[in-house]
């Protein structure tokens, strides 16, 4: 590997570097494809697709449909509130388009936090609760109906 390599040696070294670069590019692309695949499988629709392919009888997904952040303010019975409502209709439609049939729906309120403050002119505290309303959707595989 001195300064005085022949043209053939230089060409061979360049070809080896090009091949190593090509293989590294393929490894990176493969890793990226796997990451994208894992993200897809972690999504509600991707999970439904995988469960259907595995021949599962049921598929359950939990989706947040409403989130509320509340704050108790000193001396005030009103609560400062911010909320966010989302629709699960598109996701549910995509899951049904795969072949699943919506069998049952339930909703739960999941507390994510609370804040308290003292009341003015009255004893005690005022508490505001923050949380998320979660829809629990159970789908049935029509092949097992």
NUDREN-615405 format. One record per atom (N, C-alpha, C, CB): x, y, z; residue in one letter; chain; atom name. Coordinates in pm, whole numbers, plus 32768, in hexadecimal, padded with zeros to 4 digits. Glycine has a CB too. Example, Ala and Ser with C-alpha at 12.3 -4.5 7.8 and 13.67 -1.06 7.14 Angstrom:
<nodes>
east / north / up / residuo / cadena / atomo
8527 / 7DC7 / 830C / A / A / N
84CE / 7E3E / 830C / A / A / CA
8528 / 7EB6 / 830C / A / A / C
846B / 7E41 / 8389 / A / A / CB
8505 / 7F1F / 82C4 / S / A / N
8557 / 7F96 / 82CA / S / A / CA
850A / 8003 / 8313 / S / A / C
8580 / 7FC4 / 823C / S / A / CB
</nodes>
This chain:
<nodes>
east / north / up / residuo / cadena / atomo
8052 / 7F89 / 8000 / X / A / N
8000 / 8000 / 8000 / X / A / CA
8056 / 807D / 8000 / X / A / C
7FA3 / 8000 / 8077 / X / A / CB
80BA / 807A / 7FB7 / X / A / N
8111 / 80EF / 7FB0 / X / A / CA
80DE / 8153 / 7F4C / X / A / C
819E / 80C6 / 7F8D / X / A / CB
812E / 81B4 / 7F34 / X / A / N
810A / 821B / 7ED3 / X / A / CA
8115 / 81EA / 7E44 / X / A / C
8161 / 8295 / 7EE7 / X / A / CB
815B / 817C / 7E34 / X / A / N
817A / 814F / 7DAD / X / A / CA
8129 / 80D2 / 7D88 / X / A / C
820F / 8132 / 7DA0 / X / A / CB
80A4 / 80DB / 7D93 / X / A / N
804F / 806B / 7D6C / X / A / CA
8036 / 8070 / 7CD6 / X / A / C
7FC8 / 806E / 7DBA / X / A / CB
801F / 7FFD / 7C9E / X / A / N
8002 / 7FF7 / 7C0F / X / A / CA
7F72 / 8025 / 7BF8 / X / A / C
8019 / 7F67 / 7BD8 / X / A / CB
7F51 / 803F / 7B7D / X / A / N
7ECA / 8069 / 7B59 / X / A / CA
7E65 / 7FFC / 7B7B / X / A / C
7EC2 / 808D / 7AC4 / X / A / CB
7E8C / 7F7E / 7B6B / X / A / N
7E33 / 7F0F / 7B8B / X / A / CA
7E16 / 7F0A / 7C21 / X / A / C
7E70 / 7E8A / 7B5C / X / A / CB
7E7F / 7F21 / 7C72 / X / A / N
7E6C / 7F22 / 7D03 / X / A / CA
7E12 / 7F95 / 7D2F / X / A / C
7EF3 / 7F2B / 7D4B / X / A / CB
7E26 / 8009 / 7CF3 / X / A / N
7DD2 / 807D / 7D13 / X / A / CA
7D41 / 8062 / 7CEB / X / A / C
7E06 / 80FC / 7CCC / X / A / CB
7D2D / 8028 / 7C76 / X / A / N
7CA6 / 800A / 7C47 / X / A / CA
7C64 / 7FA1 / 7CA1 / X / A / C
7CAA / 7FD7 / 7BB5 / X / A / CB
7CB0 / 7F3E / 7CCD / X / A / N
7C7A / 7ED6 / 7D25 / X / A / CA
7C54 / 7F12 / 7DAC / X / A / C
7CE0 / 7E64 / 7D39 / X / A / CB
7CA7 / 7F6B / 7DE1 / X / A / N
7C88 / 7FAC / 7E62 / X / A / CA
7C0C / 8003 / 7E55 / X / A / C
7D00 / 8001 / 7E92 / X / A / CB
7BFE / 804C / 7DE7 / X / A / N
7B89 / 80A0 / 7DD2 / X / A / CA
7B0C / 804A / 7DC5 / X / A / C
7B9B / 80F7 / 7D54 / X / A / CB
7B16 / 7FDA / 7D7F / X / A / N
7AA4 / 7F80 / 7D70 / X / A / CA
7A7C / 7F44 / 7DF7 / X / A / C
7AC5 / 7F0F / 7D0C / X / A / CB
7ADF / 7F22 / 7E4A / X / A / N
7AC2 / 7EEB / 7ECF / X / A / CA
7A7B / 7F53 / 7F26 / X / A / C
7B45 / 7EBD / 7F14 / X / A / CB
7AAA / 7FD1 / 7F20 / X / A / N
7A69 / 803D / 7F6B / X / A / CA
79D9 / 8053 / 7F3B / X / A / C
7ABA / 80C0 / 7F5F / X / A / CB
79C5 / 8050 / 7EB8 / X / A / N
7940 / 8063 / 7E7F / X / A / CA
78E2 / 7FF2 / 7EAA / X / A / C
7947 / 806A / 7DE5 / X / A / CB
7915 / 7F78 / 7EAC / X / A / N
78C3 / 7F06 / 7ED6 / X / A / CA
78A0 / 7F10 / 7F6B / X / A / C
790D / 7E82 / 7EBB / X / A / CB
7901 / 7F38 / 7FBC / X / A / N
78E7 / 7F49 / 804C / X / A / CA
7880 / 7FB8 / 8062 / X / A / C
796A / 7F6A / 8098 / X / A / CB
788A / 8026 / 8019 / X / A / N
7828 / 8092 / 8023 / X / A / CA
779D / 8061 / 7FF9 / X / A / C
7852 / 810A / 7FCB / X / A / CB
7796 / 8011 / 7F8E / X / A / N
7716 / 7FDC / 7F60 / X / A / CA
76D8 / 7F81 / 7FCA / X / A / C
7727 / 7F8F / 7EDC / X / A / CB
772A / 7F29 / 8005 / X / A / N
76F9 / 7ECF / 806E / X / A / CA
76CB / 7F1C / 80EA / X / A / C
7765 / 7E6A / 8094 / X / A / CB
7717 / 7F84 / 810F / X / A / N
76EF / 7FD6 / 8182 / X / A / CA
766B / 801C / 8166 / X / A / C
775C / 803F / 81A2 / X / A / CB
7658 / 804D / 80ED / X / A / N
75D9 / 808B / 80C6 / X / A / CA
7565 / 8029 / 80CE / X / A / C
75E3 / 80C3 / 803A / X / A / CB
757E / 7FAE / 80A3 / X / A / N
7517 / 7F46 / 80AD / X / A / CA
74F5 / 7F26 / 813E / X / A / C
7544 / 7EC7 / 8065 / X / A / CB
755B / 7F20 / 8195 / X / A / N
7544 / 7F06 / 8224 / X / A / CA
74F1 / 7F75 / 8262 / X / A / C
75CA / 7EF7 / 826F / X / A / CB
7514 / 7FF3 / 8240 / X / A / N
74C7 / 8064 / 8275 / X / A / CA
7436 / 8061 / 8245 / X / A / C
7509 / 80E9 / 824D / X / A / CB
7424 / 8043 / 81C5 / X / A / N
739C / 803C / 818D / X / A / CA
734C / 7FCC / 81CF / X / A / C
73A2 / 8027 / 80F5 / X / A / CB
738C / 7F5C / 81E5 / X / A / N
7348 / 7EEB / 8227 / X / A / CA
7322 / 7F0F / 82B6 / X / A / C
73A3 / 7E6F / 8226 / X / A / CB
7379 / 7F51 / 82FE / X / A / N
735B / 7F7C / 8387 / X / A / CA
72E9 / 7FE1 / 8387 / X / A / C
73D8 / 7FB9 / 83CB / X / A / CB
72EA / 803D / 8328 / X / A / N
727F / 80A0 / 831E / X / A / CA
71FA / 805B / 82FE / X / A / C
72A0 / 810A / 82B3 / X / A / CB
71FB / 7FFC / 82A2 / X / A / N
7181 / 7FB2 / 8280 / X / A / CA
714A / 7F68 / 82F9 / X / A / C
719C / 7F50 / 820E / X / A / CB
71A1 / 7F2C / 8347 / X / A / N
7175 / 7EE4 / 83BF / X / A / CA
713A / 7F44 / 8426 / X / A / C
71EB / 7E97 / 83FE / X / A / CB
7177 / 7FBA / 8436 / X / A / N
7142 / 801E / 8493 / X / A / CA
70B6 / 804B / 8468 / X / A / C
71A1 / 8098 / 849C / X / A / CB
70A5 / 8064 / 83E6 / X / A / N
7022 / 808D / 83B1 / X / A / CA
6FBD / 801C / 83C5 / X / A / C
702D / 80B2 / 831A / X / A / CB
6FE6 / 7FA0 / 83AE / X / A / N
6F8D / 7F2E / 83C2 / X / A / CA
6F62 / 7F22 / 8453 / X / A / C
6FD2 / 7EAD / 8395 / X / A / CB
6FBE / 7F33 / 84B1 / X / A / N
6F9D / 7F2B / 853F / X / A / CA
6F3D / 7F9C / 8568 / X / A / C
701D / 7F31 / 8594 / X / A / CB
6F52 / 8014 / 8532 / X / A / N
6EF7 / 8084 / 854F / X / A / CA
6E6B / 8064 / 8519 / X / A / C
6F2C / 8108 / 8510 / X / A / CB
6E65 / 8029 / 84A2 / X / A / N
6DE4 / 8005 / 8467 / X / A / CA
6D9E / 7F9C / 84BD / X / A / C
6DF7 / 7FD0 / 83D7 / X / A / CB
6DE6 / 7F36 / 84E9 / X / A / N
6DAA / 7ECE / 853B / X / A / CA
6D7D / 7F03 / 85C3 / X / A / C
6E0C / 7E5C / 854F / X / A / CB
6DBD / 7F6E / 85F3 / X / A / N
6D96 / 7FAA / 8673 / X / A / CA
6D1A / 8002 / 8665 / X / A / C
6E09 / 7FFB / 86AC / X / A / CB
6CF6 / 8026 / 85EC / X / A / N
6C7F / 8079 / 85D5 / X / A / CA
6C02 / 8021 / 85DE / X / A / C
6C86 / 80C1 / 854B / X / A / CB
6B8D / 805D / 85FA / X / A / N
6B13 / 800C / 8602 / X / A / CA
6AF4 / 7FBE / 8582 / X / A / C
6A9E / 8065 / 8623 / X / A / CB
6B02 / 7FFC / 850F / X / A / N
6AE3 / 7FB9 / 8491 / X / A / CA
6B4C / 7F4E / 8471 / X / A / C
6ADA / 801F / 841D / X / A / CB
6BCA / 7F6D / 8489 / X / A / N
6C33 / 7F0A / 8474 / X / A / CA
6C23 / 7E91 / 84CD / X / A / C
6CBB / 7F48 / 848A / X / A / CB
6BFE / 7EA9 / 854B / X / A / N
6BE6 / 7E3B / 85A8 / X / A / CA
6B70 / 7DE5 / 857C / X / A / C
6BCD / 7E70 / 8633 / X / A / CB
6B08 / 7E27 / 8547 / X / A / N
6A93 / 7DDE / 8516 / X / A / CA
6AB9 / 7D88 / 849E / X / A / C
6A22 / 7E3E / 84F0 / X / A / CB
6B0B / 7DBE / 8447 / X / A / N
6B38 / 7D73 / 83D1 / X / A / CA
6B89 / 7CF8 / 83FB / X / A / C
6B8D / 7DCD / 8374 / X / A / CB
6BE2 / 7D09 / 845C / X / A / N
6C34 / 7C9B / 848C / X / A / CA
6BDE / 7C31 / 84D3 / X / A / C
6CA1 / 7CCE / 84EC / X / A / CB
6B7D / 7C5D / 8522 / X / A / N
6B26 / 7BFE / 8569 / X / A / CA
6AD0 / 7BAF / 8506 / X / A / C
6ACC / 7C48 / 85CD / X / A / CB
6AA1 / 7BF1 / 849E / X / A / N
6A52 / 7BAD / 8438 / X / A / CA
6AA7 / 7B45 / 83EF / X / A / C
6A17 / 7C12 / 83D3 / X / A / CB
6B22 / 7B6A / 83CD / X / A / N
6B7E / 7B0E / 8389 / X / A / CA
6BA0 / 7A97 / 83E2 / X / A / C
6BFE / 7B58 / 8360 / X / A / CB
6BA4 / 7AAD / 8466 / X / A / N
6BC3 / 7A41 / 84C4 / X / A / CA
6B49 / 79E9 / 84E1 / X / A / C
6BF9 / 7A7B / 8546 / X / A / CB
6AD5 / 7A10 / 84AC / X / A / N
6A5C / 79C0 / 84C0 / X / A / CA
6A1C / 79D2 / 8547 / X / A / C
6A7C / 7931 / 84AE / X / A / CB
6A33 / 7A45 / 8587 / X / A / N
69F5 / 7A5F / 860A / X / A / CA
695D / 7A6B / 85FB / X / A / C
6A2F / 7AE1 / 8649 / X / A / CB
6914 / 7A3F / 8662 / X / A / N
6883 / 7A4A / 8661 / X / A / CA
6855 / 7AD9 / 8681 / X / A / C
6845 / 79E8 / 86C5 / X / A / CB
689C / 7B1A / 86DC / X / A / N
6876 / 7BA0 / 8709 / X / A / CA
68ED / 7BFD / 8700 / X / A / C
683E / 7B9C / 8798 / X / A / CB
68CE / 7C7C / 86F3 / X / A / N
6935 / 7CE4 / 86F9 / X / A / CA
68FD / 7D56 / 874B / X / A / C
6960 / 7D15 / 8668 / X / A / CB
6948 / 7D81 / 87AF / X / A / N
691E / 7DEF / 8805 / X / A / CA
697E / 7E63 / 87F5 / X / A / C
6916 / 7DC2 / 889A / X / A / CB
6946 / 7EDA / 87ED / X / A / N
6999 / 7F51 / 87E4 / X / A / CA
695E / 7FBB / 8841 / X / A / C
69A1 / 7F86 / 8750 / X / A / CB
69B6 / 8007 / 887F / X / A / N
698D / 8073 / 88D9 / X / A / CA
69BC / 80F6 / 889E / X / A / C
69C5 / 805E / 8968 / X / A / CB
695E / 8153 / 888B / X / A / N
697C / 81D3 / 884E / X / A / CA
6949 / 8244 / 88A6 / X / A / C
693F / 81DD / 87C1 / X / A / CB
699C / 82A9 / 88BB / X / A / N
6972 / 831E / 8907 / X / A / CA
690F / 836E / 88B2 / X / A / C
69ED / 8377 / 8930 / X / A / CB
689C / 838F / 88EC / X / A / N
6839 / 83DC / 88A2 / X / A / CA
6824 / 8468 / 88DB / X / A / C
67B5 / 8392 / 88A0 / X / A / CB
6853 / 8480 / 8954 / X / A / N
6844 / 8502 / 8992 / X / A / CA
68AB / 8511 / 8A01 / X / A / C
67B4 / 8516 / 89C9 / X / A / CB
68EF / 8582 / 8A03 / X / A / N
6950 / 859D / 8A6E / X / A / CA
692F / 8625 / 8AAA / X / A / C
69E3 / 859A / 8A37 / X / A / CB
6931 / 862D / 8B2E / X / A / N
6916 / 86AB / 8B73 / X / A / CA
6981 / 86C6 / 8BDA / X / A / C
688C / 86A8 / 8BB5 / X / A / CB
69B1 / 8740 / 8BD9 / X / A / N
6A14 / 876E / 8C3B / X / A / CA
69CE / 87D9 / 8C90 / X / A / C
6A98 / 87A8 / 8BF5 / X / A / CB
69C4 / 87C1 / 8D11 / X / A / N
697F / 8821 / 8D69 / X / A / CA
69DE / 884E / 8DD6 / X / A / C
6900 / 87E2 / 8DA6 / X / A / CB
69CA / 88CC / 8E00 / X / A / N
6A1A / 8907 / 8E6B / X / A / CA
69BE / 8948 / 8ED0 / X / A / C
6A7F / 896D / 8E33 / X / A / CB
69D2 / 8929 / 8F4E / X / A / N
6988 / 896E / 8FB9 / X / A / CA
69D1 / 89F0 / 8FD5 / X / A / C
697C / 8916 / 903B / X / A / CB
6985 / 8A5D / 8FDC / X / A / N
69C1 / 8AE0 / 8FF4 / X / A / CA
699E / 8B10 / 9080 / X / A / C
6991 / 8B47 / 8F8B / X / A / CB
69FC / 8B4F / 90BF / X / A / N
69EB / 8B7D / 9148 / X / A / CA
6972 / 8BD9 / 9153 / X / A / C
6A6A / 8BC6 / 9179 / X / A / CB
6918 / 8BB7 / 91B0 / X / A / N
68A8 / 8C0E / 91CE / X / A / CA
6838 / 8C0B / 9168 / X / A / C
68D7 / 8C96 / 91DC / X / A / CB
683B / 8BB2 / 9109 / X / A / N
67D7 / 8BB3 / 909F / X / A / CA
679F / 8B27 / 908F / X / A / C
6813 / 8BE5 / 9019 / X / A / CB
671B / 8B1D / 9086 / X / A / N
66DC / 8A99 / 9075 / X / A / CA
66DD / 8A6D / 8FE4 / X / A / C
664C / 8A9C / 90A9 / X / A / CB
66F9 / 8AC8 / 8F88 / X / A / N
6702 / 8AA2 / 8EFC / X / A / CA
678B / 8A65 / 8EE2 / X / A / C
66E8 / 8B1C / 8E9F / X / A / CB
6792 / 8A17 / 8E7E / X / A / N
6811 / 89D6 / 8E5C / X / A / CA
683F / 8A07 / 8DD3 / X / A / C
6802 / 893C / 8E5D / X / A / CB
68C0 / 8A22 / 8DC8 / X / A / N
68F9 / 8A40 / 8D45 / X / A / CA
6905 / 89BA / 8CFD / X / A / C
6985 / 8A8A / 8D50 / X / A / CB
68C9 / 89AF / 8C87 / X / A / N
68C8 / 892E / 8C42 / X / A / CA
68EF / 893F / 8BB0 / X / A / C
683F / 88ED / 8C4E / X / A / CB
693B / 88E1 / 8B82 / X / A / N
6958 / 88D7 / 8AF3 / X / A / CA
6938 / 8849 / 8ACC / X / A / C
69EE / 88FD / 8AD2 / X / A / CB
6904 / 8838 / 8A55 / X / A / N
68DE / 87B2 / 8A2A / X / A / CA
6900 / 879A / 8999 / X / A / C
684B / 879B / 8A3F / X / A / CB
6903 / 871B / 8977 / X / A / N
6921 / 86F4 / 88EE / X / A / CA
68CA / 867B / 88CE / X / A / C
69B9 / 86D4 / 88DB / X / A / CB
6875 / 8688 / 8868 / X / A / N
681F / 861C / 883F / X / A / CA
6853 / 85E6 / 87BA / X / A / C
678A / 864B / 8832 / X / A / CB
6860 / 8563 / 87B2 / X / A / N
688C / 8524 / 8736 / X / A / CA
6824 / 84BD / 870C / X / A / C
6919 / 84E1 / 8747 / X / A / CB
681E / 84A3 / 868D / X / A / N
67C0 / 8440 / 8659 / X / A / CA
680C / 83C1 / 8634 / X / A / C
6772 / 8477 / 85DF / X / A / CB
67D3 / 8352 / 865C / X / A / N
680F / 82D1 / 863B / X / A / CA
67CF / 8296 / 85BE / X / A / C
6800 / 826F / 86B1 / X / A / CB
6772 / 82DE / 8580 / X / A / N
6725 / 82A7 / 8511 / X / A / CA
677D / 827B / 849C / X / A / C
66C1 / 830D / 84E0 / X / A / CB
67E1 / 82CA / 8478 / X / A / N
6836 / 82A6 / 8408 / X / A / CA
6883 / 8226 / 8425 / X / A / C
6898 / 8318 / 83E8 / X / A / CB
68BD / 821D / 849B / X / A / N
6909 / 81A5 / 84C1 / X / A / CA
68AF / 812B / 84C6 / X / A / C
694E / 81BA / 8549 / X / A / CB
6838 / 813A / 8500 / X / A / N
67DB / 80C9 / 8508 / X / A / CA
67B1 / 809C / 847C / X / A / C
675F / 80EF / 855B / X / A / CB
679B / 80FC / 8423 / X / A / N
6778 / 80DA / 8399 / X / A / CA
67E8 / 8091 / 8351 / X / A / C
6755 / 8158 / 834C / X / A / CB
6863 / 80BA / 836A / X / A / N
68D6 / 8076 / 832B / X / A / CA
68E3 / 7FE7 / 835E / X / A / C
6958 / 80C4 / 8347 / X / A / CB
68C7 / 7FD2 / 83DE / X / A / N
68CF / 7F4B / 8416 / X / A / CA
6860 / 7EF4 / 83DB / X / A / C
68C3 / 7F50 / 84B0 / X / A / CB
67E8 / 7F2B / 83CF / X / A / N
677B / 7EDD / 8391 / X / A / CA
6797 / 7EC1 / 82FE / X / A / C
66F6 / 7F27 / 839F / X / A / CB
67DA / 7F1D / 82BA / X / A / N
67FB / 7F07 / 822D / X / A / CA
6859 / 7E90 / 821A / X / A / C
683A / 7F86 / 81F1 / X / A / CB
68A4 / 7E6D / 8282 / X / A / N
68FC / 7DF8 / 827B / X / A / CA
68AE / 7D76 / 8284 / X / A / C
6963 / 7DFE / 82EC / X / A / CB
6832 / 7D7E / 82B7 / X / A / N
67E0 / 7D06 / 82C3 / X / A / CA
67A9 / 7CEF / 834F / X / A / C
6830 / 7C8F / 829C / X / A / CB
67D9 / 7D39 / 83B2 / X / A / N
67A6 / 7D2C / 843A / X / A / CA
671A / 7D68 / 8441 / X / A / C
6805 / 7D71 / 849F / X / A / CB
66C8 / 7D3B / 84A2 / X / A / N
6644 / 7D74 / 84BB / X / A / CA
663D / 7DA2 / 854C / X / A / C
65D2 / 7D0D / 849B / X / A / CB
6616 / 7E20 / 855F / X / A / N
660E / 7E58 / 85E6 / X / A / CA
65A1 / 7E0E / 8634 / X / A / C
65F0 / 7EF2 / 85E2 / X / A / CB
65C8 / 7DD4 / 86A4 / X / A / N
656F / 7D81 / 86F3 / X / A / CA
653C / 7DC9 / 8770 / X / A / C
65B7 / 7D01 / 871B / X / A / CB
6595 / 7E13 / 87B3 / X / A / N
656E / 7E52 / 8833 / X / A / CA
65C4 / 7ECE / 8849 / X / A / C
657F / 7DEE / 88AA / X / A / CB
6587 / 7F32 / 888B / X / A / N
65CC / 7FAF / 88AA / X / A / CA
65B3 / 7FD0 / 893D / X / A / C
659D / 8023 / 884E / X / A / CB
6619 / 7FFB / 8982 / X / A / N
660C / 802A / 8A0B / X / A / CA
6664 / 80A4 / 8A1E / X / A / C
6630 / 7FBB / 8A70 / X / A / CB
6645 / 80F5 / 8A80 / X / A / N
6693 / 816D / 8A9C / X / A / CA
66B7 / 8172 / 8B2F / X / A / C
6645 / 81ED / 8A72 / X / A / CB
672F / 819D / 8B4C / X / A / N
675C / 81AF / 8BD6 / X / A / CA
679E / 8238 / 8BE2 / X / A / C
67BE / 813D / 8C02 / X / A / CB
679A / 826F / 8C59 / X / A / N
67DF / 82ED / 8C73 / X / A / CA
685C / 82CB / 8CC2 / X / A / C
6785 / 8352 / 8CC1 / X / A / CB
68CD / 82F1 / 8C8C / X / A / N
694D / 82D3 / 8CCB / X / A / CA
6985 / 8354 / 8D06 / X / A / C
69B0 / 8293 / 8C65 / X / A / CB
6993 / 8359 / 8D88 / X / A / N
69C8 / 83D0 / 8DCB / X / A / CA
6A5E / 83DA / 8DB1 / X / A / C
69AB / 83CA / 8E64 / X / A / CB
6A8A / 8450 / 8D85 / X / A / N
6B18 / 8465 / 8D69 / X / A / CA
6B58 / 84C4 / 8DCE / X / A / C
6B2A / 849D / 8CDC / X / A / CB
6B06 / 8509 / 8E1E / X / A / N
6B3D / 8562 / 8E83 / X / A / CA
6AD0 / 85B1 / 8EC7 / X / A / C
6BA2 / 85C0 / 8E46 / X / A / CB
6AF7 / 85FB / 8F2D / X / A / N
6A98 / 8652 / 8F72 / X / A / CA
6AE4 / 86C4 / 8FB3 / X / A / C
6A46 / 8603 / 8FDC / X / A / CB
6A9C / 8731 / 8FC8 / X / A / N
6AD8 / 87A2 / 900F / X / A / CA
6A75 / 87D3 / 9076 / X / A / C
6B00 / 8814 / 8FAD / X / A / CB
6AA8 / 8806 / 90E4 / X / A / N
6A54 / 8837 / 9151 / X / A / CA
6A7B / 88C5 / 9175 / X / A / C
6A5F / 87DC / 91CC / X / A / CB
6A1B / 890E / 91A9 / X / A / N
6A37 / 8994 / 91DC / X / A / CA
69DA / 89B0 / 9252 / X / A / C
6A25 / 8A01 / 916D / X / A / CB
6A03 / 8A0B / 92A7 / X / A / N
69B0 / 8A30 / 9319 / X / A / CA
6941 / 8A8C / 92EC / X / A / C
6A04 / 8A73 / 9387 / X / A / CB
68CF / 8A84 / 9330 / X / A / N
685F / 8ADB / 9312 / X / A / CA
686A / 8B5A / 9365 / X / A / C
67D9 / 8A94 / 932D / X / A / CB
6832 / 8BC5 / 9334 / X / A / N
6830 / 8C43 / 937C / X / A / CA
67AC / 8C4B / 93C9 / X / A / C
6841 / 8CBD / 931C / X / A / CB
67B1 / 8C75 / 9444 / X / A / N
673D / 8C88 / 949D / X / A / CA
66F4 / 8C06 / 94BF / X / A / C
66DC / 8CE8 / 945D / X / A / CB
6725 / 8B97 / 9493 / X / A / N
66E7 / 8B17 / 94AF / X / A / CA
6758 / 8AB6 / 94D0 / X / A / C
668F / 8AE4 / 9435 / X / A / CB
673D / 8A5D / 952C / X / A / N
67A6 / 89FD / 954D / X / A / CA
67AB / 8990 / 94E3 / X / A / C
678E / 89C0 / 95D8 / X / A / CB
681B / 894F / 94DC / X / A / N
682A / 88DF / 9480 / X / A / CA
687C / 8902 / 9406 / X / A / C
67A4 / 88AD / 9456 / X / A / CB
687B / 88A7 / 93AA / X / A / N
68C6 / 88B6 / 932D / X / A / CA
6869 / 889F / 92B7 / X / A / C
693D / 8854 / 9329 / X / A / CB
6896 / 88CE / 9247 / X / A / N
6850 / 88B5 / 91CA / X / A / CA
68B0 / 8862 / 9174 / X / A / C
6825 / 893C / 9182 / X / A / CB
687E / 87FA / 9137 / X / A / N
68D2 / 87A1 / 90E9 / X / A / CA
689E / 8797 / 905A / X / A / C
68D9 / 8715 / 912A / X / A / CB
68F9 / 87A1 / 8FFC / X / A / N
68D8 / 878F / 8F6F / X / A / CA
6920 / 8713 / 8F3C / X / A / C
68FE / 880D / 8F1A / X / A / CB
68D9 / 86C0 / 8EF4 / X / A / N
6910 / 8642 / 8EC3 / X / A / CA
6923 / 864A / 8E2B / X / A / C
68B4 / 85CB / 8EE8 / X / A / CB
6998 / 8623 / 8DFD / X / A / N
69B6 / 861B / 8D6E / X / A / CA
69B3 / 8589 / 8D44 / X / A / C
6A40 / 865B / 8D4D / X / A / CB
698F / 8572 / 8CC6 / X / A / N
698E / 84E9 / 8C99 / X / A / CA
6970 / 84DA / 8C06 / X / A / C
692B / 849D / 8CE7 / X / A / CB
6966 / 845D / 8BDF / X / A / N
6950 / 8439 / 8B53 / X / A / CA
68DC / 83D5 / 8B4E / X / A / C
69D2 / 83FE / 8B12 / X / A / CB
687F / 83EC / 8AF2 / X / A / N
6817 / 838A / 8AD6 / X / A / CA
684D / 832E / 8A6A / X / A / C
678F / 83CF / 8AAA / X / A / CB
684D / 82AD / 8A8A / X / A / N
6885 / 8249 / 8A2F / X / A / CA
6814 / 81F0 / 89FD / X / A / C
68F4 / 81F5 / 8A76 / X / A / CB
680E / 81DF / 897A / X / A / N
67B0 / 8182 / 893F / X / A / CA
67F4 / 80FB / 8930 / X / A / C
677C / 81B5 / 88B6 / X / A / CB
67AF / 8092 / 895A / X / A / N
67E3 / 800A / 894E / X / A / CA
678C / 7FC4 / 88E5 / X / A / C
67E1 / 7FBC / 89D9 / X / A / CB
67C9 / 7FA1 / 8875 / X / A / N
6780 / 7F6B / 8803 / X / A / CA
67A9 / 7ED9 / 87EE / X / A / C
679A / 7FBF / 8783 / X / A / CB
6746 / 7E80 / 87ED / X / A / N
675F / 7DF2 / 87D8 / X / A / CA
6729 / 7DCA / 874F / X / A / C
671E / 7D9B / 884A / X / A / CB
6780 / 7D93 / 86FD / X / A / N
675C / 7D68 / 8677 / X / A / CA
675B / 7CD0 / 8671 / X / A / C
67BC / 7DA2 / 860E / X / A / CB
6702 / 7C99 / 861F / X / A / N
66FA / 7C09 / 860A / X / A / CA
6727 / 7BE9 / 857B / X / A / C
666A / 7BD4 / 8624 / X / A / CB
6773 / 7B7F / 856F / X / A / N
679C / 7B4E / 84EB / X / A / CA
6724 / 7B07 / 84AE / X / A / C
681A / 7AEF / 84F4 / X / A / CB
66EE / 7B36 / 843C / X / A / N
6678 / 7AF9 / 8401 / X / A / CA
668D / 7A67 / 83D9 / X / A / C
664E / 7B49 / 8389 / X / A / CB
6708 / 7A3B / 83CA / X / A / N
6722 / 79AF / 83A7 / X / A / CA
66F6 / 7951 / 8416 / X / A / C
67B6 / 799A / 8388 / X / A / CB
66E9 / 7984 / 8491 / X / A / N
66C3 / 7933 / 8504 / X / A / CA
6635 / 794F / 8533 / X / A / C
6725 / 7949 / 8575 / X / A / CB
65E7 / 7997 / 84E5 / X / A / N
6560 / 79BF / 8510 / X / A / CA
6501 / 794B / 8516 / X / A / C
6528 / 7A26 / 84B5 / X / A / CB
</nodes>
